[in-house]
Amino acid sequence: MAPVPEAAARVFGDGLEGAERFAALLERHGVERGLIGPREVDRLWDRHLLNSAVIAERIPHSARVVDVGSGAGLPGVPLAIARPDLHITLVEPMARRVDWLDGVIEELDLDVTVLRGRAEERAIRAEVGTVDVVTARAVAPLAKLAGWCLPLLREGGMMLALKGASARDEVARDTSAVAKVGGGVPTVSECGVDLLETPTTVVIVERIRPQASAQPKRRRSAVGSRSKRAG
C-alpha cells in the first residue's frame, strides 16, 4: 500500500491510527469483497479516505449524520474517525456489505450505527428520523439522490453529495427536480483545497421545505438487520 500522506495527520488528527487500520482493512479485503477495484489499492488514501474525510469541514459539531449507500463505509467511516463528535448512521442495502461494515465498526471500536436497507424505505426513514446531514458518494444522479435523501433531513439540514467532474452538469440538469422534493438551489463546492492535490467536489443541497408527496414509495425489502456500537 502507498505510504501515509502528510495530509492524513492533519485530517485525522488523533484518529490517524484508526485511519491506518481502516486503510489496511480495505487493502486486505476490499478487492475480494468487491468494495474497491484492483487499481484502487495504491490510491486508498487520496481517492477514498482523504477524499471522504475532508467533507468534515462542511459538517457542524455534534451533527447527526446519515451516510446513504455506505458500501465500503465511504464517506461514513473516515468521517467517524476524523470527527468522533458526530453521530453517524451507515445505511446500506446489501447484506454482505452490512457484514463488512459491522466488522469494521467492531474492529475500529467506532460509535456508529449500521442499518440494512435503503434510504427511501419507510422502515429506514422511521428508524433514522430526521437528521442534520445526509452524505452519499457515487450512489445515484443528483435528482434521484435528492428524492431519497432529503426526506431524511430536518428543515435546514444539508445533503452533501460527493461527485466528480459531472457535478456542475448534474446541477444544471437536475435543479428543478431537486426543488420538487423540497431542496434549495444546489451549489458546487470543493473540500480539502489546502490539503489535497485534487480537492473533493461536493454538491450541497439544503432542505428548505417538505417534499410535495408525504407518502414515500415502498421498496420490496425492509430493515433486514441492525447493529449498534455503544462505544
Helices and strands as residue ranges (DSSP letters): H 6-12, G 13-15, H 16-29, G 38-43, I 44-49, H 50-53, G 54-58, E 64-68, H 76-82, E 87-92, H 95-108, E 112-116, H 122-128, E 131-137, H 142-149, G 150-152, E 153-163, H 167-180, E 187-191, E 200-206, E 226-228
